[in-house]
């Protein structure tokens, strides 16, 4: 679903899901920085590891 479709969804849980995913992603970044570990994301269909150092510098 696109962001626009999520915002227009009739189900309130579905409408709130994008914000929840964004909060979870931010918490994952913060945890990776605190524990000096990588996060793993998919960008353009490829798995990418982002080290804590890069997260600290705000490059991710």
ABEGO torsion letter per residue (X at the ends): XBAAAAAABABAAAAAAAAAAAAAAAAAAAAAAAAGBBBBBBBGGBBBBBBAAAAAAGAX
